[in-house]
Amino acid sequence: MARYEELAKDIRDQIANNTWRSGEKIPSVRMSCRNYNVSNSTVLQAYQLLESQGWITAKPQSGYFVTPRVDGVQSKPEETKEKKAINDRLFDFLKSSSAEGVVPFGSAFPDPALFPLPALTRNLASAGRKMTGASLIDNLPPGSESLRRQIAQRYLQQGITVSHQDIVITSGAMEALNLSLQAVTQAGDNVVIESPAFYGALQAIERLGLNPIEVEVCPENGLDIEQFSRVLESHDVKACWLMTTFQNPTGTSLSNEQKQEVVRIAAQHNAYIIEDDVYGDLYYSEVKPKPLKAFDKSDSVLLCGSYSKSLCPGYRVGWVVSTRFTDPIQKLQLMSTLSSSAPVQLGIAHFLTHESYDNHLRKLRKNLITRKEAFIEQLKRYFPQNIKILEPDGGYFIWVRFDPPFDSNTFYQQAIAEGISVASGDLFSENGSVDHAIRLNFSYELTEQKDEALRLLGKLAHRLNYL
């Protein structure tokens, strides 16, 4: 490596580590000559290289400044860029976004104030008083029979034939999804995922050594079923991880006819479907959308659900519905987390028995609709006019798309520096196709503080939108 390249690398590392921040002036050519004991031409070559790579900008008669889009997080040139693994990127995002005082527009969880926490606490206490020593054993996999019966009954009310014996209680939806994926795949298998996809799917596939094949999700029309069919025809696909109701992050849903076609295509090619249906109860229409499992005639859909988004965030209670894989999933669970918390299972079962879950859901959905409308109104007021907003029919996410080359990761870094979290597009796809989009959580009441945070995001968006 030539000396000027070494110098350029040193300065690039300083910028990446925030020694020199966005818009700041870096040392002059003369000062760098003295500091690094190199010639004038060596420093000029290093600065010209950094400028060509987009790290610094020359201003006539003023010197060299860190490019505004960098601020320590600029995408490095391809020859030096090493993209972090999804686990590392996700860890960084979750850690910074959950810090105390951060405005949680990037949060994956709804506003806890929307949930009946006092009633849940009472029911948890009531169930705990009735627990015996045998209860701890009785609630090992597949889990509390009472809770499994409650879940099965709700599916039956939808016209979906499910027995409580087909249900395994898990520690949240993520465990349900991960165990299901493990049960039907081996390292090296091809797995279809959506693009953009819930980042938990990318994380699980990376961890299990699986080969992801992305199928596009159109923000207006949902999963591209024609592309889905072509992929299954041309590849030996073992499983498909799909969210066809209020998809995370776009919020899109498929119609019943489209869902039926997806199940048919997968069954035709002997591919299992891992169905993520955690937002199914958060619909805004009169009728609850049916899951893919409703159209499953060959027991090839493993339906995963949770109460984390609709009743009790933080309680970590989810489930898998499958007849064929009930035993393998239980065995995998016993080797990992052993079981979901017995007291929590009994507490939720007690709540479902003695309280009105449906009344709670009606209030929850009404609040989400009100907050969505208020959020979108301010979003349109503060953000650039050329953004594209998809108004979801359920859930609590808004997918916002900017015109390329808007850099959502730079936007996230600048927002978090202001104490505001957003979910940048690069968390949801490995191919860079949605790096110009962000996911926002609208479930929180738009207080004066949060409205001001949204206004500040709008200013940042305007600034990046025109760079």
C-alpha positions as CSV (number, residue, x, y, z in Angstrom):
1,M,0.0,0.0,0.0
2,A,1.4,3.4,-1.0
3,R,2.0,6.0,1.7
4,Y,-0.8,8.2,0.5
5,E,-3.2,5.2,0.6
6,E,-2.1,4.5,4.2
7,L,-2.8,8.2,5.1
8,A,-6.2,8.1,3.4
9,K,-7.1,4.9,5.4
10,D,-6.0,6.6,8.7
11,I,-8.2,9.6,8.0
12,R,-11.1,7.4,6.8
13,D,-10.9,5.4,10.0
14,Q,-11.0,8.7,12.1
15,I,-14.1,9.8,10.3
16,A,-15.8,6.4,10.7
17,N,-15.0,6.6,14.5
18,N,-16.4,10.1,14.7
19,T,-13.1,11.8,15.4
20,W,-14.1,14.1,12.6
21,R,-17.9,14.5,12.3
22,S,-20.3,15.5,9.6
23,G,-19.5,18.9,8.2
24,E,-16.3,19.4,10.3
25,K,-13.1,20.7,8.8
26,I,-10.2,18.2,8.8
27,P,-6.6,19.3,9.2
28,S,-5.2,21.4,6.4
29,V,-2.7,20.0,3.9
30,R,0.2,21.8,5.7
31,M,-0.8,20.6,9.1
32,S,-1.1,17.0,7.9
33,C,2.3,17.2,6.3
34,R,3.7,18.2,9.7
35,N,1.6,15.7,11.7
36,Y,2.3,12.7,9.5
37,N,5.8,13.7,8.4
38,V,5.0,13.3,4.7
39,S,5.3,15.5,1.6
40,N,2.7,18.0,0.4
41,S,2.0,15.8,-2.7
42,T,1.4,12.7,-0.5
43,V,-1.3,14.6,1.5
44,L,-2.9,16.0,-1.6
45,Q,-3.1,12.5,-3.2
46,A,-4.6,11.1,0.0
47,Y,-7.2,14.0,0.1
48,Q,-8.0,13.5,-3.5
49,L,-8.6,9.8,-2.9
50,L,-10.9,10.5,0.0
51,E,-12.8,13.1,-2.0
52,S,-13.3,10.6,-4.9
53,Q,-14.6,8.0,-2.4
54,G,-17.1,10.5,-1.0
55,W,-15.6,10.9,2.5
56,I,-14.5,14.6,2.2
57,T,-15.4,17.6,0.2
58,A,-13.1,20.4,-0.9
59,K,-14.3,24.0,-0.4
60,P,-12.4,26.7,-2.3
61,Q,-10.2,28.9,-0.1
62,S,-11.6,27.1,3.0
63,G,-10.1,23.6,3.1
64,Y,-11.5,20.0,3.3
65,F,-14.6,19.1,5.2
66,V,-16.3,15.8,6.1
67,T,-19.1,15.1,3.7
68,P,-22.5,15.8,5.3
69,R,-23.7,12.3,4.5
70,V,-20.9,10.7,6.3
71,D,-21.1,11.6,10.0
72,G,-19.3,8.4,10.9
73,V,-21.7,6.1,9.0
74,Q,-21.2,6.7,5.3
75,S,-21.3,3.6,3.2
76,K,-17.7,2.8,2.5
77,P,-16.4,2.2,-1.1
78,E,-16.9,-1.3,-2.3
79,E,-13.2,-2.1,-2.1
80,T,-13.1,-1.4,1.6
81,K,-16.7,-2.0,2.7
82,E,-17.4,-5.1,4.8
83,K,-21.2,-5.2,5.5
84,K,-22.0,-6.3,9.0
85,A,-23.8,-9.6,9.5
86,I,-27.5,-9.1,10.2
87,N,-27.0,-10.2,13.8
88,D,-24.5,-7.5,14.4
89,R,-26.5,-4.8,12.7
90,L,-29.7,-5.8,14.5
91,F,-27.9,-5.8,17.9
92,D,-26.6,-2.3,17.2
93,F,-30.1,-1.1,16.2
94,L,-31.9,-2.7,19.2
95,K,-29.3,-1.5,21.6
96,S,-29.4,2.1,20.5
97,S,-33.1,2.2,19.9
98,S,-34.0,0.9,23.4
99,A,-31.8,3.4,25.3
100,E,-33.5,5.4,27.9
101,G,-35.1,8.6,26.6
102,V,-35.1,7.6,23.0
103,V,-38.3,8.4,21.1
104,P,-39.4,4.8,20.0
105,F,-40.6,5.4,16.4
106,G,-38.3,2.5,15.4
107,S,-39.6,0.1,18.1
108,A,-41.0,-3.3,17.1
109,F,-43.4,-3.2,20.0
110,P,-46.6,-1.3,20.4
111,D,-47.1,1.4,23.1
112,P,-47.4,-0.5,26.5
113,A,-50.0,2.0,27.6
114,L,-52.5,0.4,25.1
115,F,-52.7,-2.8,27.1
116,P,-54.6,-3.9,30.2
117,L,-51.5,-4.3,32.4
118,P,-53.4,-4.0,35.8
119,A,-55.9,-6.7,34.8
120,L,-53.1,-8.9,33.5
121,T,-51.3,-8.4,36.8
122,R,-54.4,-9.4,38.8
123,N,-54.9,-12.5,36.7
124,L,-51.3,-13.5,37.0
125,A,-51.5,-13.2,40.8
126,S,-54.8,-15.1,40.9
127,A,-53.3,-17.9,38.8
128,G,-50.2,-17.9,40.9
129,R,-52.1,-18.5,44.1
130,K,-53.7,-21.6,42.5
131,M,-50.5,-23.1,41.3
132,T,-49.2,-26.3,42.8
133,G,-45.9,-28.0,42.5
134,A,-47.4,-30.2,39.8
135,S,-48.3,-27.1,37.7
136,L,-44.7,-26.5,36.9
137,I,-44.4,-29.9,35.3
138,D,-47.8,-29.9,33.7
139,N,-46.8,-26.7,31.8
140,L,-43.7,-28.1,30.2
141,P,-44.0,-28.6,26.4
142,P,-46.4,-28.6,24.8
143,G,-47.5,-26.1,27.5
144,S,-50.6,-25.2,29.5
145,E,-53.6,-27.2,28.3
146,S,-55.9,-24.5,29.4
147,L,-54.1,-21.9,27.3
148,R,-53.8,-24.2,24.3
149,R,-57.6,-24.8,24.5
150,Q,-58.2,-21.0,24.6
151,I,-56.0,-20.5,21.5
152,A,-57.7,-23.4,19.6
153,Q,-61.2,-22.1,20.4
154,R,-60.4,-18.8,18.9
155,Y,-59.2,-20.5,15.7
156,L,-62.3,-22.6,15.6
157,Q,-64.4,-19.4,15.8
158,Q,-62.7,-18.4,12.6
159,G,-63.7,-21.6,10.9
160,I,-60.2,-23.0,11.2
161,T,-60.1,-26.6,12.4
162,V,-57.4,-26.7,15.1
163,S,-57.1,-29.0,18.1
164,H,-55.3,-27.9,21.3
165,Q,-53.2,-31.0,20.7
166,D,-51.8,-29.4,17.6
167,I,-50.5,-26.4,19.6
168,V,-47.1,-25.9,21.3
169,I,-46.7,-22.9,23.6
170,T,-43.4,-21.1,23.1
171,S,-41.4,-18.2,24.6
172,G,-42.8,-15.6,22.2
173,A,-43.3,-15.7,18.5
174,M,-39.6,-15.6,17.7
175,E,-39.1,-18.9,19.4
176,A,-42.1,-20.3,17.6
177,L,-40.7,-19.2,14.3
178,N,-37.2,-20.4,15.0
179,L,-38.3,-23.8,16.2
180,S,-40.5,-24.2,13.2
181,L,-37.7,-23.4,10.8
182,Q,-35.4,-25.8,12.6
183,A,-38.0,-28.5,12.5
184,V,-38.3,-28.5,8.7
185,T,-34.8,-27.5,7.5
186,Q,-31.1,-28.5,7.7
187,A,-28.1,-26.3,7.1
188,G,-27.6,-25.5,3.4
189,D,-31.3,-25.7,2.5
190,N,-33.0,-23.1,0.4
191,V,-35.5,-20.9,2.2
192,V,-37.8,-18.4,0.5
193,I,-38.1,-15.1,2.4
194,E,-39.9,-11.9,1.6
195,S,-38.0,-8.8,0.4
196,P,-38.3,-6.6,2.4
197,A,-38.6,-9.2,5.3
198,F,-39.0,-9.1,9.0
199,Y,-35.4,-8.9,10.2
200,G,-35.9,-11.8,12.6
201,A,-36.2,-14.1,9.5
202,L,-32.9,-12.8,8.2
203,Q,-31.3,-13.4,11.6
204,A,-32.6,-16.9,12.0
205,I,-31.6,-17.9,8.5
206,E,-28.1,-16.6,9.0
207,R,-27.8,-18.4,12.4
208,L,-29.0,-21.7,11.0
209,G,-26.7,-21.6,7.9
210,L,-29.6,-21.6,5.5
211,N,-29.6,-20.1,2.0
212,P,-32.2,-17.3,1.6
213,I,-34.0,-16.7,-1.7
214,E,-35.8,-13.3,-1.7
215,V,-39.2,-12.8,-3.3
216,E,-40.3,-9.2,-3.7
217,V,-43.1,-7.8,-1.6
218,C,-44.8,-4.9,-3.4
219,P,-45.9,-2.3,-0.9
220,E,-49.2,-1.9,-2.8
221,N,-50.0,-5.6,-3.7
222,G,-48.0,-7.7,-1.2
223,L,-46.0,-10.8,-2.1
224,D,-45.3,-11.2,-5.8
225,I,-47.0,-14.6,-6.3
226,E,-45.7,-15.0,-9.9
227,Q,-42.2,-14.6,-8.8
228,F,-42.9,-16.9,-5.8
229,S,-44.1,-19.6,-8.2
230,R,-41.0,-19.1,-10.5
231,V,-38.6,-19.4,-7.6
232,L,-40.2,-22.7,-6.4
233,E,-40.1,-24.1,-9.9
234,S,-36.5,-23.3,-10.4
235,H,-35.1,-24.0,-7.0
236,D,-35.3,-26.9,-4.5
237,V,-37.0,-24.9,-1.7
238,K,-37.4,-26.6,1.6
239,A,-39.4,-23.8,3.5
240,C,-40.9,-20.4,3.0
241,W,-41.0,-17.8,5.9
242,L,-44.0,-15.6,5.1
243,M,-46.1,-12.9,6.7
244,T,-49.1,-12.3,4.5
245,T,-51.3,-10.4,6.9
246,F,-50.0,-6.8,7.8
247,Q,-46.5,-7.8,6.7
248,N,-43.6,-6.3,8.7
249,P,-42.3,-3.9,7.6
250,T,-44.6,-2.8,4.7
251,G,-48.0,-3.5,6.3
252,T,-49.4,-5.1,3.2
253,S,-51.8,-8.1,3.1
254,L,-52.8,-10.7,0.6
255,S,-56.5,-11.4,-0.2
256,N,-58.0,-14.8,0.7
257,E,-57.7,-15.9,-3.0
258,Q,-54.0,-14.9,-3.0
259,K,-53.3,-16.7,0.2
260,Q,-55.0,-19.8,-1.1
261,E,-52.8,-19.7,-4.2
262,V,-49.7,-19.3,-2.2
263,V,-50.5,-22.4,-0.1
264,R,-51.3,-24.3,-3.3
265,I,-48.0,-23.4,-5.0
266,A,-46.0,-24.3,-1.9
267,A,-47.8,-27.7,-1.5
268,Q,-47.3,-28.4,-5.2
269,H,-43.5,-28.1,-4.7
270,N,-43.4,-29.9,-1.3
271,A,-42.2,-26.7,0.4
272,Y,-43.3,-26.0,4.0
273,I,-44.6,-22.6,5.0
274,I,-43.5,-20.9,8.3
275,E,-46.4,-18.5,8.8
276,D,-45.8,-15.4,10.9
277,D,-49.3,-14.2,12.0
278,V,-48.4,-12.1,15.0
279,Y,-50.5,-9.0,13.8
280,G,-53.6,-11.0,12.8
281,D,-55.7,-9.6,15.6
282,L,-54.8,-6.0,14.8
283,Y,-57.1,-5.6,11.8
284,Y,-59.1,-2.4,11.1
285,S,-61.8,-4.0,9.0
286,E,-65.0,-5.7,10.2
287,V,-63.7,-9.2,9.6
288,K,-60.5,-10.7,10.8
289,P,-58.2,-11.8,7.9
290,K,-57.7,-15.5,7.6
291,P,-54.2,-16.9,8.0
292,L,-52.6,-19.2,5.3
293,K,-53.3,-22.1,7.6
294,A,-57.0,-21.7,6.9
295,F,-56.3,-23.0,3.3
296,D,-53.8,-25.7,4.3
297,K,-55.0,-29.2,3.3
298,S,-51.7,-31.0,3.6
299,D,-50.5,-29.8,7.0
300,S,-47.6,-28.1,5.4
301,V,-48.2,-24.7,7.1
302,L,-46.7,-24.1,10.5
303,L,-48.8,-21.3,12.0
304,C,-47.0,-19.1,14.5
305,G,-48.8,-16.6,16.7
306,S,-48.2,-14.5,19.8
307,Y,-49.9,-12.3,22.4
308,S,-46.9,-9.9,22.5
309,K,-48.5,-7.5,19.9
310,S,-52.1,-7.7,21.0
311,L,-52.2,-8.3,24.7
312,C,-49.1,-8.5,26.8
313,P,-45.8,-7.2,25.4
314,G,-42.9,-8.6,27.4
315,Y,-44.7,-11.6,28.7
316,R,-43.2,-13.7,25.9
317,V,-45.9,-16.1,25.1
318,G,-46.3,-17.5,21.6
319,W,-47.3,-20.7,19.9
320,V,-47.0,-23.0,16.9
321,V,-49.9,-24.7,15.3
322,S,-49.0,-28.0,13.4
323,T,-50.1,-31.6,13.6
324,R,-47.1,-33.1,11.8
325,F,-44.4,-31.2,13.7
326,T,-45.7,-31.0,17.2
327,D,-43.4,-33.6,18.6
328,P,-40.2,-32.4,16.8
329,I,-40.9,-28.8,17.9
330,Q,-41.3,-30.0,21.5
331,K,-38.0,-31.9,21.4
332,L,-36.2,-28.9,20.0
333,Q,-37.7,-26.6,22.7
334,L,-36.7,-29.0,25.5
335,M,-33.1,-28.8,24.2
336,S,-33.1,-25.0,24.1
337,T,-35.4,-23.0,26.4
338,L,-37.1,-26.0,28.1
339,S,-40.4,-24.3,28.1
340,S,-42.3,-21.0,28.3
341,S,-42.8,-19.6,31.8
342,A,-45.5,-21.7,33.6
343,P,-46.8,-18.9,35.8
344,V,-47.2,-16.6,32.8
345,Q,-48.9,-19.3,30.7
346,L,-51.4,-19.8,33.6
347,G,-51.9,-16.1,34.1
348,I,-52.8,-15.4,30.5
349,A,-55.1,-18.4,30.4
350,H,-56.8,-17.0,33.5
351,F,-57.2,-13.6,31.8
352,L,-58.7,-15.2,28.7
353,T,-61.1,-17.1,30.8
354,H,-62.3,-14.3,33.2
355,E,-61.8,-11.1,31.1
356,S,-63.0,-10.1,27.7
357,Y,-60.1,-10.3,25.3
358,D,-62.4,-9.2,22.5
359,N,-63.4,-6.0,24.3
360,H,-59.8,-5.2,24.8
361,L,-59.1,-5.8,21.1
362,R,-61.9,-3.5,20.0
363,K,-60.5,-0.7,22.1
364,L,-57.0,-1.4,21.0
365,R,-57.9,-1.3,17.3
366,K,-59.9,1.9,17.7
367,N,-56.9,3.6,19.4
368,L,-54.5,2.4,16.7
369,I,-56.7,3.8,13.9
370,T,-56.9,7.1,15.7
371,R,-53.2,7.2,16.2
372,K,-52.4,6.1,12.7
373,E,-54.5,9.0,11.2
374,A,-52.9,11.6,13.5
375,F,-49.4,10.3,12.7
376,I,-49.9,10.2,8.9
377,E,-51.3,13.7,9.0
378,Q,-48.2,15.1,10.7
379,L,-45.9,12.9,8.5
380,K,-47.4,14.5,5.4
381,R,-47.0,17.9,7.0
382,Y,-43.3,17.6,8.1
383,F,-41.7,15.2,5.5
384,P,-40.8,15.9,1.8
385,Q,-43.8,15.8,-0.6
386,N,-42.2,13.1,-2.8
387,I,-42.3,10.4,-0.1
388,K,-44.6,7.4,-0.6
389,I,-46.7,6.3,2.4
390,L,-48.5,3.1,2.6
391,E,-51.5,3.3,4.9
392,P,-51.9,-0.2,6.4
393,D,-55.2,-1.9,7.2
394,G,-53.9,-3.3,10.4
395,G,-50.8,-3.5,12.7
396,Y,-49.0,-0.4,13.8
397,F,-46.2,0.2,11.2
398,I,-46.0,2.7,8.4
399,W,-43.6,2.0,5.5
400,V,-42.2,5.3,4.1
401,R,-40.3,5.2,0.8
402,F,-38.1,8.0,-0.5
403,D,-36.7,8.4,-4.0
404,P,-33.3,6.8,-4.4
405,P,-30.5,7.5,-3.6
406,F,-31.9,8.5,-0.2
407,D,-29.7,6.6,2.4
408,S,-32.0,5.3,5.2
409,N,-29.0,4.1,7.3
410,T,-27.5,7.6,7.4
411,F,-31.0,8.9,8.3
412,Y,-31.2,6.4,11.2
413,Q,-27.8,7.4,12.5
414,Q,-28.6,11.1,12.4
415,A,-32.0,10.5,14.0
416,I,-30.6,8.4,16.8
417,A,-28.0,11.1,17.5
418,E,-31.0,13.3,18.1
419,G,-32.6,10.7,20.5
420,I,-35.1,9.4,18.0
421,S,-35.2,5.8,16.7
422,V,-36.4,4.7,13.3
423,A,-36.0,1.4,11.5
424,S,-33.9,1.8,8.4
425,G,-34.5,-0.2,5.3
426,D,-31.2,-2.1,5.3
427,L,-32.4,-4.1,8.3
428,F,-35.1,-5.7,6.2
429,S,-33.2,-6.9,3.1
430,E,-29.7,-8.0,2.2
431,N,-29.8,-6.9,-1.4
432,G,-30.0,-3.2,-0.9
433,S,-33.4,-2.9,-2.6
434,V,-35.0,-0.9,0.2
435,D,-32.1,1.1,1.5
436,H,-34.2,4.2,0.6
437,A,-37.1,3.3,2.9
438,I,-37.8,3.4,6.7
439,R,-40.3,1.8,9.0
440,L,-42.1,3.9,11.6
441,N,-44.2,2.8,14.6
442,F,-47.3,5.0,15.0
443,S,-48.8,3.2,18.1
444,Y,-47.6,5.8,20.6
445,E,-49.7,8.8,21.4
446,L,-48.5,11.9,19.5
447,T,-47.7,14.0,22.5
448,E,-46.0,17.4,22.1
449,Q,-42.6,15.7,22.6
450,K,-43.3,13.1,20.0
451,D,-44.7,15.6,17.5
452,E,-41.6,17.6,17.9
453,A,-39.5,14.5,17.3
454,L,-41.5,13.8,14.1
455,R,-41.0,17.4,13.0
456,L,-37.2,17.0,13.6
457,L,-37.2,13.8,11.5
458,G,-38.9,15.7,8.8
459,K,-36.1,18.3,8.8
460,L,-33.5,15.5,8.6
461,A,-35.4,13.9,5.8
462,H,-35.5,17.2,3.8
463,R,-31.8,17.6,4.3
464,L,-30.9,14.1,3.1
465,N,-33.6,14.0,0.4
466,Y,-31.8,16.8,-1.6
467,L,-28.2,15.8,-1.2
